[in-house]
Amino acid sequence: MKNTIFAHLVTLQDAAEPAEATLDVWKLITEASFVVQLVMLALVLMSVACWFIIGFKVVRFFQAANSSRDFLTLFWADQQHSWTTERLESVYAQVSQHQRSPIATVFHSGYVELARVMGTAQEHHGEGDIENVERALRRTAGEELTRMETMLPFLATTGSTGPFIGLFGTVWGIMNSFISIGAMKSASLDVVAPGIAEALIATAIGLAAAIPAVMAYNYFIRRIRVMENELDSFKSDFLNIVRRHFLRF
């Protein structure tokens, strides 16, 4: 008899203890409303696209930095010797080995314009010839920076709109929860909690998509600013070489 009573008390105690709650993200997603699921799908696709862009840009910036460093080493290799046409031609002949370098591309454009100016029949060159070379350098540098900025606006868009898209899904899910409260005429946690949890997962996914996008965007913009300074320095150095050794007037 005592054993039966003890067993009954243990059973009552076990029944009184609440079940351990676990966070099942997949269950929250699958049980969410259709609109919330669409919002989460859009955020996941945006996140995948952002990670693709991040990976692609990391490789591209790494290649550009290494190639530019090698090209500058080549360009300034014989600083003790005066700049001559043969020396420039030697550098130009090796530009194809540094196709990933924005600086090498700018040099290529400047050299082609310089060769065109020097190939004219005029005996004396004026300031207009220098301006033509400078214009070619500036145009190519702008094109290279624009190319490096390609796809970065998508990161900025995801970073700025991702949380709001997730918030839209959350608001929609909470509205459904309130509708359920009205239908069941009960505001207990058993009725409210599942719907709110399903709604909040949309905001969590929005933040998960936005945070890496913002961090990557800021990092790449910083790298582009550094590259812009490097291009400006090279343009100034190249124009000084042109003025002193090739288009003196």
C-alpha positions as CSV (number, residue, x, y, z in Angstrom):
1,M,0.0,0.0,0.0
2,K,2.8,2.4,1.0
3,N,4.6,1.6,-2.3
4,T,1.5,2.3,-4.3
5,I,1.0,5.7,-2.6
6,F,4.7,6.6,-3.1
7,A,4.5,5.7,-6.7
8,H,1.4,7.7,-7.2
9,L,3.1,10.8,-5.5
10,V,6.1,10.4,-7.8
11,T,3.8,10.3,-10.8
12,L,2.0,13.5,-9.7
13,Q,5.3,15.2,-9.1
14,D,6.6,14.3,-12.5
15,A,3.4,15.5,-14.1
16,A,3.7,18.8,-12.2
17,E,7.2,19.4,-13.5
18,P,7.1,21.4,-16.8
19,A,8.7,19.8,-19.8
20,E,12.1,21.2,-20.7
21,A,11.7,23.7,-23.5
22,T,14.1,23.6,-26.5
23,L,14.5,25.9,-29.4
24,D,13.6,24.1,-32.6
25,V,14.3,26.6,-35.3
26,W,13.2,24.4,-38.1
27,K,9.9,23.7,-36.4
28,L,9.3,27.4,-36.0
29,I,10.0,28.0,-39.7
30,T,7.8,25.1,-40.9
31,E,4.9,26.1,-38.6
32,A,5.0,29.8,-39.5
33,S,2.3,31.3,-41.7
34,F,2.8,31.4,-45.5
35,V,3.6,35.2,-45.6
36,V,6.2,34.8,-42.8
37,Q,7.7,31.9,-44.7
38,L,8.0,34.0,-47.8
39,V,9.7,36.7,-45.8
40,M,12.2,34.2,-44.4
41,L,12.8,32.7,-47.8
42,A,13.6,36.2,-49.3
43,L,16.0,36.9,-46.4
44,V,17.7,33.6,-46.8
45,L,18.2,34.2,-50.6
46,M,19.5,37.7,-49.8
47,S,21.9,36.2,-47.2
48,V,23.2,33.6,-49.7
49,A,23.8,36.3,-52.4
50,C,25.6,38.4,-49.8
51,W,28.0,35.6,-48.9
52,F,28.6,34.9,-52.5
53,I,29.5,38.6,-53.1
54,I,31.7,38.6,-50.0
55,G,33.7,35.6,-51.1
56,F,34.1,36.9,-54.6
57,K,35.2,40.4,-53.5
58,V,37.6,39.0,-50.9
59,V,39.4,37.0,-53.7
60,R,39.2,40.0,-56.1
61,F,40.7,42.4,-53.6
62,F,43.4,39.9,-52.6
63,Q,44.4,39.4,-56.3
64,A,44.4,43.2,-57.0
65,A,46.6,43.9,-54.0
66,N,49.1,41.2,-54.8
67,S,49.2,42.1,-58.5
68,S,49.6,45.8,-57.8
69,R,52.4,45.2,-55.4
70,D,54.3,43.1,-58.0
71,F,53.7,45.7,-60.7
72,L,55.0,48.6,-58.5
73,T,58.1,46.5,-57.8
74,L,58.6,46.1,-61.5
75,F,57.8,49.8,-62.3
76,W,60.3,51.1,-59.7
77,A,62.9,48.4,-60.2
78,D,65.6,50.6,-61.8
79,Q,65.2,53.9,-59.9
80,Q,68.9,54.6,-60.2
81,H,68.6,54.8,-64.0
82,S,66.9,57.7,-65.9
83,W,63.6,57.1,-67.4
84,T,63.8,56.4,-71.1
85,T,61.5,55.2,-73.9
86,E,63.1,51.8,-73.8
87,R,62.5,51.5,-70.0
88,L,58.8,52.4,-70.4
89,E,58.4,50.0,-73.3
90,S,60.0,47.3,-71.1
91,V,57.4,47.9,-68.4
92,Y,54.6,48.1,-70.9
93,A,55.7,44.7,-72.4
94,Q,55.1,43.0,-69.0
95,V,51.8,44.7,-68.2
96,S,49.9,41.6,-69.4
97,Q,51.4,39.7,-66.5
98,H,49.6,42.0,-64.0
99,Q,46.0,42.1,-65.5
100,R,44.5,41.9,-62.0
101,S,46.2,45.2,-61.0
102,P,44.2,48.4,-61.2
103,I,47.5,50.3,-61.1
104,A,48.9,48.3,-64.1
105,T,45.7,49.1,-66.0
106,V,46.1,52.8,-65.3
107,F,49.7,52.7,-66.5
108,H,48.7,50.9,-69.7
109,S,46.2,53.7,-70.4
110,G,48.7,56.4,-69.7
111,Y,51.4,54.8,-71.7
112,V,49.1,54.4,-74.8
113,E,48.1,58.0,-74.6
114,L,51.7,59.1,-74.1
115,A,52.8,57.1,-77.1
116,R,50.1,58.6,-79.2
117,V,51.1,62.2,-78.2
118,M,54.8,61.5,-78.8
119,G,54.0,60.0,-82.2
120,T,52.5,63.2,-83.5
121,A,54.5,65.2,-86.0
122,Q,54.6,68.4,-83.9
123,E,58.1,69.4,-82.8
124,H,57.1,70.9,-79.4
125,H,54.7,69.6,-77.0
126,G,52.5,71.8,-74.8
127,E,50.5,71.6,-71.6
128,G,47.6,70.2,-73.6
129,D,49.5,67.0,-74.2
130,I,50.1,66.6,-70.5
131,E,46.4,67.1,-69.9
132,N,45.6,64.4,-72.5
133,V,47.8,61.9,-70.6
134,E,46.3,63.0,-67.3
135,R,42.8,62.7,-68.6
136,A,43.5,59.1,-69.8
137,L,44.9,58.2,-66.4
138,R,42.0,59.8,-64.5
139,R,39.4,58.1,-66.7
140,T,40.9,54.6,-66.4
141,A,41.4,55.0,-62.6
142,G,37.7,55.9,-62.3
143,E,36.7,52.9,-64.3
144,E,38.8,50.6,-62.2
145,L,37.3,52.0,-58.9
146,T,33.8,51.6,-60.4
147,R,34.6,48.0,-61.3
148,M,35.8,47.3,-57.8
149,E,32.6,48.7,-56.4
150,T,30.4,46.4,-58.5
151,M,27.9,44.5,-56.4
152,L,28.7,46.3,-53.2
153,P,25.4,48.3,-53.3
154,F,23.6,44.9,-52.8
155,L,25.5,44.5,-49.5
156,A,24.4,48.0,-48.4
157,T,20.8,47.3,-49.5
158,T,20.7,44.0,-47.5
159,G,22.3,45.7,-44.5
160,S,19.8,48.5,-44.4
161,T,16.6,46.6,-45.4
162,G,17.2,43.2,-44.0
163,P,16.1,44.0,-40.4
164,F,13.0,45.8,-41.7
165,I,12.0,42.9,-43.9
166,G,12.4,40.6,-41.0
167,L,10.4,43.0,-38.8
168,F,7.6,42.9,-41.4
169,G,7.4,39.2,-41.0
170,T,7.4,39.6,-37.2
171,V,4.6,42.1,-37.3
172,W,2.6,39.8,-39.6
173,G,3.1,36.8,-37.3
174,I,2.1,38.8,-34.2
175,M,-1.1,39.9,-36.0
176,N,-1.9,36.2,-36.6
177,S,-1.2,35.5,-32.9
178,F,-3.7,38.2,-31.8
179,I,-6.3,36.7,-34.2
180,S,-5.7,33.4,-32.6
181,I,-6.2,34.9,-29.2
182,G,-9.5,36.4,-30.3
183,A,-10.7,33.1,-31.9
184,M,-9.8,31.0,-28.8
185,K,-10.9,33.8,-26.4
186,S,-7.8,33.1,-24.3
187,A,-4.6,35.1,-23.7
188,S,-2.7,32.3,-22.0
189,L,0.9,31.6,-22.9
190,D,-0.1,28.4,-24.5
191,V,-2.0,30.4,-27.1
192,V,0.3,33.4,-27.5
193,A,3.8,32.0,-27.1
194,P,4.0,29.8,-30.3
195,G,2.8,32.5,-32.6
196,I,5.1,35.1,-31.2
197,A,8.1,32.7,-31.4
198,E,7.3,31.9,-35.0
199,A,7.1,35.6,-35.7
200,L,10.4,36.6,-34.0
201,I,12.4,34.1,-36.0
202,A,11.8,36.3,-39.1
203,T,13.6,39.2,-37.3
204,A,16.4,36.9,-36.2
205,I,17.0,35.8,-39.8
206,G,16.8,39.5,-41.0
207,L,19.6,40.4,-38.5
208,A,21.6,37.4,-39.4
209,A,21.5,38.5,-43.1
210,A,22.1,42.2,-42.4
211,I,25.0,42.1,-39.8
212,P,27.6,40.3,-42.1
213,A,26.5,42.5,-45.0
214,V,27.1,45.7,-43.2
215,M,30.5,44.6,-41.8
216,A,31.6,43.4,-45.2
217,Y,30.4,46.6,-47.0
218,N,32.3,48.8,-44.6
219,Y,35.5,46.7,-45.0
220,F,35.3,46.8,-48.8
221,I,34.6,50.5,-48.9
222,R,37.7,51.0,-46.7
223,R,39.8,48.9,-49.1
224,I,38.5,50.9,-52.1
225,R,39.5,54.2,-50.4
226,V,43.0,52.8,-49.9
227,M,43.1,51.7,-53.5
228,E,41.9,55.1,-54.6
229,N,44.8,56.8,-52.7
230,E,47.3,54.3,-54.3
231,L,46.0,55.2,-57.8
232,D,46.2,58.9,-57.1
233,S,49.8,58.5,-55.9
234,F,50.7,56.5,-59.0
235,K,49.0,59.0,-61.3
236,S,51.0,61.8,-59.8
237,D,54.3,59.9,-60.0
238,F,53.6,58.9,-63.6
239,L,52.8,62.5,-64.7
240,N,56.0,63.8,-63.0
241,I,58.0,61.2,-65.0
242,V,56.2,62.3,-68.2
243,R,56.9,66.0,-67.5
244,R,60.6,65.5,-66.7
245,H,61.7,63.0,-69.2
246,F,59.2,62.9,-72.2
247,L,57.1,66.0,-72.6
248,R,59.5,68.8,-71.6
249,F,58.6,72.2,-72.9
